[in-house]
Amino acid sequence: MPLNRTLGSITVTALTDGEGAFFQPRAEVFPQATAAHWAEADRRDPGSVTADGQWWLQFRSFAIRVGDGPVTLVDAGIGPADSLAASWAPVPGRMPAELAAAGIDPADVETVVLTHLHSDHIGWAVTGTAGRPYFPNASYLVQRTELDAAGTLNPGLPAGLIAPLRAAGQLRVVDGETALTPAVRLLPT
């Protein structure tokens, strides 16, 4: 069963789609980080580094439910074997099994918040050769700045993600802070 925490009437469930070593050492990715920064990072998340110093990532999404209301999913994981993250992430992801273990049917997800459009955050958004939204009843929220940069981030995003969501009428473009429910709001950072 995935880990969950309840905060008042809000339940947040951590869904781990996969885990594995990052393709670059973390010191190369964050060259300005000091030894003190790494010590604090390791203290806060000891599972993010292996004994030999390799950067170990857990690819997570979070399901949010207020009371017994609809589910909001924050990010869509690394995806199936043919996802855009396949060139570097440990696919196939296990999101379908994680959702089932949490008692969540993909059809019950009302909103998918794509925090940003890196391939390890959009994997289950659109799947299959027909390019269908994996969460058939969800609105997919994307910040306009991310949408505007989609083709620059990855040339496959406009046709592989944005076009199918638009065609299905499920793409919702937002600018800045947005209320998801009366108790939950999206704050762009």
C-alpha beads as a LAMMPS data file, in Angstrom:
LAMMPS data file: protein, C-alpha beads

189 atoms
188 bonds

1 atom types
1 bond types

-500.0 500.0 xlo xhi
-500.0 500.0 ylo yhi
-500.0 500.0 zlo zhi

Masses

1 110.0

Atoms # bond

1 1 1 0.000 0.000 0.000
2 1 1 1.432 3.398 -0.935
3 1 1 2.299 5.742 1.895
4 1 1 -0.288 8.380 2.719
5 1 1 -0.697 11.252 5.143
6 1 1 -3.867 12.989 6.223
7 1 1 -3.788 16.709 6.936
8 1 1 -7.191 17.788 8.216
9 1 1 -9.628 16.669 5.529
10 1 1 -6.911 16.246 2.874
11 1 1 -5.259 12.886 2.207
12 1 1 -2.021 12.874 0.214
13 1 1 -0.854 9.535 -1.168
14 1 1 2.707 9.105 -2.477
15 1 1 2.753 6.917 -5.596
16 1 1 6.177 5.614 -6.640
17 1 1 6.242 4.975 -10.376
18 1 1 9.836 3.752 -10.357
19 1 1 13.296 4.266 -8.961
20 1 1 16.819 4.096 -10.230
21 1 1 20.161 5.759 -10.655
22 1 1 20.303 9.114 -12.416
23 1 1 22.444 9.161 -15.558
24 1 1 24.783 11.857 -14.183
25 1 1 26.460 12.239 -10.812
26 1 1 24.549 14.752 -8.723
27 1 1 27.664 16.911 -8.216
28 1 1 27.803 17.429 -12.013
29 1 1 24.116 18.362 -12.160
30 1 1 24.439 20.836 -9.261
31 1 1 28.049 22.074 -9.485
32 1 1 27.457 24.990 -7.090
33 1 1 26.308 22.700 -4.270
34 1 1 28.717 22.588 -1.355
35 1 1 29.562 19.704 0.959
36 1 1 27.204 21.295 3.499
37 1 1 24.383 21.318 0.937
38 1 1 24.931 17.613 0.191
39 1 1 25.091 16.748 3.890
40 1 1 21.743 18.486 4.462
41 1 1 20.204 16.827 1.377
42 1 1 21.399 13.414 2.580
43 1 1 20.037 14.070 6.059
44 1 1 16.624 14.992 4.681
45 1 1 16.459 12.194 2.103
46 1 1 19.000 9.480 2.956
47 1 1 17.597 7.184 0.260
48 1 1 18.648 9.573 -2.517
49 1 1 22.269 8.498 -2.533
50 1 1 23.814 5.021 -2.694
51 1 1 26.722 3.841 -0.563
52 1 1 29.085 4.597 -3.458
53 1 1 27.697 8.135 -3.887
54 1 1 25.449 7.515 -6.883
55 1 1 22.351 9.707 -7.142
56 1 1 19.287 7.489 -6.604
57 1 1 15.934 8.892 -7.700
58 1 1 12.449 7.852 -6.706
59 1 1 10.015 8.929 -9.401
60 1 1 6.875 9.885 -7.527
61 1 1 3.474 11.348 -8.149
62 1 1 1.028 12.386 -5.460
63 1 1 -2.698 11.748 -5.264
64 1 1 -4.639 14.354 -3.299
65 1 1 -8.175 13.807 -2.087
66 1 1 -10.242 16.183 0.021
67 1 1 -12.592 14.052 2.139
68 1 1 -14.199 11.475 -0.112
69 1 1 -14.142 13.853 -3.091
70 1 1 -12.454 13.418 -6.452
71 1 1 -8.757 12.713 -6.875
72 1 1 -6.182 15.244 -8.034
73 1 1 -2.948 13.713 -9.286
74 1 1 0.218 15.806 -9.115
75 1 1 2.439 14.702 -12.000
76 1 1 2.070 11.629 -14.172
77 1 1 5.290 9.693 -13.561
78 1 1 7.799 8.105 -15.916
79 1 1 5.238 6.070 -17.838
80 1 1 5.158 2.833 -19.802
81 1 1 8.051 1.235 -21.688
82 1 1 7.541 3.466 -24.744
83 1 1 7.307 6.764 -22.833
84 1 1 9.422 9.831 -23.542
85 1 1 11.461 9.060 -20.386
86 1 1 12.478 5.623 -21.710
87 1 1 15.891 6.832 -22.865
88 1 1 17.021 7.473 -19.286
89 1 1 14.456 6.462 -16.649
90 1 1 13.681 2.954 -15.340
91 1 1 10.583 2.221 -17.411
92 1 1 8.057 0.720 -17.435
93 1 1 6.743 2.536 -14.422
94 1 1 4.378 0.946 -11.960
95 1 1 1.787 3.725 -11.713
96 1 1 -1.195 1.505 -12.641
97 1 1 -0.321 -0.927 -9.811
98 1 1 0.332 1.938 -7.367
99 1 1 -3.037 3.505 -8.176
100 1 1 -4.783 0.153 -7.726
101 1 1 -3.024 -0.419 -4.390
102 1 1 -4.269 3.003 -3.264
103 1 1 -7.817 2.181 -4.394
104 1 1 -7.777 4.747 -7.208
105 1 1 -9.173 3.957 -10.647
106 1 1 -7.698 6.134 -13.438
107 1 1 -11.279 7.107 -14.332
108 1 1 -11.704 8.582 -10.824
109 1 1 -8.928 11.146 -11.323
110 1 1 -10.579 14.521 -11.922
111 1 1 -7.452 16.671 -12.317
112 1 1 -3.859 15.972 -13.301
113 1 1 -1.463 18.793 -12.450
114 1 1 1.642 18.629 -14.633
115 1 1 4.054 20.661 -12.518
116 1 1 6.424 20.883 -15.451
117 1 1 6.932 19.042 -18.719
118 1 1 10.087 17.020 -18.107
119 1 1 9.680 13.481 -19.392
120 1 1 9.711 11.935 -15.896
121 1 1 6.623 13.968 -14.915
122 1 1 4.361 13.293 -17.926
123 1 1 4.810 9.573 -18.674
124 1 1 1.288 8.336 -17.937
125 1 1 -0.479 11.492 -19.179
126 1 1 -0.947 10.174 -22.722
127 1 1 -0.273 6.542 -23.584
128 1 1 -0.560 4.092 -26.453
129 1 1 -0.083 4.465 -30.155
130 1 1 -3.433 6.237 -30.465
131 1 1 -2.203 8.835 -27.965
132 1 1 -5.106 8.697 -25.541
133 1 1 -5.164 10.386 -22.152
134 1 1 -4.527 7.690 -19.540
135 1 1 -6.867 9.466 -17.114
136 1 1 -9.982 9.657 -19.301
137 1 1 -12.068 11.981 -17.135
138 1 1 -9.333 14.347 -15.980
139 1 1 -8.520 17.907 -16.866
140 1 1 -4.764 18.216 -17.329
141 1 1 -3.479 21.503 -15.901
142 1 1 -0.353 22.985 -17.490
143 1 1 1.112 26.410 -16.797
144 1 1 1.160 28.600 -19.917
145 1 1 4.923 29.177 -19.563
146 1 1 5.491 25.405 -19.703
147 1 1 3.185 25.045 -22.688
148 1 1 4.980 27.860 -24.509
149 1 1 8.323 26.096 -23.958
150 1 1 7.089 22.565 -24.775
151 1 1 8.755 22.242 -28.172
152 1 1 12.034 23.596 -26.820
153 1 1 12.001 21.179 -23.870
154 1 1 11.398 18.192 -26.118
155 1 1 10.460 18.283 -29.818
156 1 1 8.087 15.337 -29.229
157 1 1 5.908 17.151 -26.676
158 1 1 3.624 19.156 -28.996
159 1 1 2.511 16.083 -30.977
160 1 1 2.914 13.422 -28.285
161 1 1 1.375 15.207 -25.300
162 1 1 -0.193 18.573 -26.059
163 1 1 -2.090 17.675 -29.266
164 1 1 -3.775 14.540 -27.828
165 1 1 -4.832 16.401 -24.675
166 1 1 -6.239 19.251 -26.777
167 1 1 -8.003 16.839 -29.141
168 1 1 -9.638 15.094 -26.180
169 1 1 -10.723 18.455 -24.734
170 1 1 -8.757 17.705 -21.564
171 1 1 -5.997 20.341 -21.675
172 1 1 -6.479 23.234 -19.254
173 1 1 -3.903 25.996 -19.538
174 1 1 -3.453 28.106 -16.415
175 1 1 -1.461 31.228 -15.606
176 1 1 -0.062 31.375 -12.100
177 1 1 -1.940 30.598 -8.927
178 1 1 -5.060 28.482 -9.478
179 1 1 -7.651 27.046 -7.075
180 1 1 -8.027 23.300 -7.521
181 1 1 -10.621 22.860 -4.773
182 1 1 -11.739 25.187 -1.987
183 1 1 -9.015 23.586 0.178
184 1 1 -6.200 23.090 -2.374
185 1 1 -4.574 25.601 -4.684
186 1 1 -1.778 25.475 -7.191
187 1 1 1.139 27.813 -6.461
188 1 1 3.663 28.071 -9.288
189 1 1 7.232 28.331 -8.086

Bonds

1 1 1 2
2 1 2 3
3 1 3 4
4 1 4 5
5 1 5 6
6 1 6 7
7 1 7 8
8 1 8 9
9 1 9 10
10 1 10 11
11 1 11 12
12 1 12 13
13 1 13 14
14 1 14 15
15 1 15 16
16 1 16 17
17 1 17 18
18 1 18 19
19 1 19 20
20 1 20 21
21 1 21 22
22 1 22 23
23 1 23 24
24 1 24 25
25 1 25 26
26 1 26 27
27 1 27 28
28 1 28 29
29 1 29 30
30 1 30 31
31 1 31 32
32 1 32 33
33 1 33 34
34 1 34 35
35 1 35 36
36 1 36 37
37 1 37 38
38 1 38 39
39 1 39 40
40 1 40 41
41 1 41 42
42 1 42 43
43 1 43 44
44 1 44 45
45 1 45 46
46 1 46 47
47 1 47 48
48 1 48 49
49 1 49 50
50 1 50 51
51 1 51 52
52 1 52 53
53 1 53 54
54 1 54 55
55 1 55 56
56 1 56 57
57 1 57 58
58 1 58 59
59 1 59 60
60 1 60 61
61 1 61 62
62 1 62 63
63 1 63 64
64 1 64 65
65 1 65 66
66 1 66 67
67 1 67 68
68 1 68 69
69 1 69 70
70 1 70 71
71 1 71 72
72 1 72 73
73 1 73 74
74 1 74 75
75 1 75 76
76 1 76 77
77 1 77 78
78 1 78 79
79 1 79 80
80 1 80 81
81 1 81 82
82 1 82 83
83 1 83 84
84 1 84 85
85 1 85 86
86 1 86 87
87 1 87 88
88 1 88 89
89 1 89 90
90 1 90 91
91 1 91 92
92 1 92 93
93 1 93 94
94 1 94 95
95 1 95 96
96 1 96 97
97 1 97 98
98 1 98 99
99 1 99 100
100 1 100 101
101 1 101 102
102 1 102 103
103 1 103 104
104 1 104 105
105 1 105 106
106 1 106 107
107 1 107 108
108 1 108 109
109 1 109 110
110 1 110 111
111 1 111 112
112 1 112 113
113 1 113 114
114 1 114 115
115 1 115 116
116 1 116 117
117 1 117 118
118 1 118 119
119 1 119 120
120 1 120 121
121 1 121 122
122 1 122 123
123 1 123 124
124 1 124 125
125 1 125 126
126 1 126 127
127 1 127 128
128 1 128 129
129 1 129 130
130 1 130 131
131 1 131 132
132 1 132 133
133 1 133 134
134 1 134 135
135 1 135 136
136 1 136 137
137 1 137 138
138 1 138 139
139 1 139 140
140 1 140 141
141 1 141 142
142 1 142 143
143 1 143 144
144 1 144 145
145 1 145 146
146 1 146 147
147 1 147 148
148 1 148 149
149 1 149 150
150 1 150 151
151 1 151 152
152 1 152 153
153 1 153 154
154 1 154 155
155 1 155 156
156 1 156 157
157 1 157 158
158 1 158 159
159 1 159 160
160 1 160 161
161 1 161 162
162 1 162 163
163 1 163 164
164 1 164 165
165 1 165 166
166 1 166 167
167 1 167 168
168 1 168 169
169 1 169 170
170 1 170 171
171 1 171 172
172 1 172 173
173 1 173 174
174 1 174 175
175 1 175 176
176 1 176 177
177 1 177 178
178 1 178 179
179 1 179 180
180 1 180 181
181 1 181 182
182 1 182 183
183 1 183 184
184 1 184 185
185 1 185 186
186 1 186 187
187 1 187 188
188 1 188 189
